[in-house]
Amino acid sequence: MGVEGCTKCIKYLLFVFNFIFWLAGGIILGVALWLRHDSQTTNILYLQLGDKQAPNTFYVGIYILIAVGAVMMFVGFLGCYGAIQESQCLLGTFFTCLVILFACEVAAGIWGFVNKDQIAKDVKQFYDQALQQALMGESDSNNAKAVVKTFHETLDCCGSDIVTATFTPVWRDDLCRKDALKTFFENANCHKKIDELFSGKLYLIGIAAVVVAVIMIFEMILSMVLCCGIRNSSVY
């Protein structure tokens, strides 16, 4: 009786954790879709300068998040059903999926940590090339002006560093907003704004990943204990 009561307690506890896991998957999927269609990142990362496309490293991470969120919702449902049915087969499949998902999350976390600075760096280089072409009036200057103005309007910035952020609005008001004095005091250069844009979004992704990882560890432990409890109950 004691073993059976403990098994039931673990069963319902695992069901609750799996329901939370299912909700977390839905939240991650929703956040990933929001990041994918966010006006700031969409406006910037869909730009094209001549034959060169804006860096899409950020979107690679977003697509990974979308896939992870969808799989989490499926695995969470599988765990809830397996716990209620007390099925060793379903719980074993659930545990295997959790291990694979956890390994993928660790791999994605390592990839994101390695590329977190590269994402902003690539976007800043793309902006600098467009700004240089726009200022020098090169062959692709018309397209470069459109790219630069999109950066300036989306991020409310101007220039790639303190010098250009201060003086570009004064002599190139066709590229920057006309309130040059306000830009001077705010020092709203685009490099700084790009760093803020991507670091803020990666911060949200990191928090979600840590929360999910903790839930997954608890679920793996509970699923193993429940399988052992079911096996012992069938023996007795």
Salt bridges, closest charged atoms under 4 A:
ASP38 OD2 - LYS201 NZ 3.30
GLU86 OE2 - LYS11 NZ 3.11
ASP117 OD2 - LYS116 NZ 3.49
ASP128 OD1 - HIS191 NE2 2.90
ASP156 OD1 - ARG177 NH1 2.51
ASP174 OD2 - LYS145 NZ 3.90
ASP174 OD1 - ARG172 NE 2.98
GLU186 OE1 - ARG177 NH2 2.87
ASP195 OD1 - LYS124 NZ 3.18
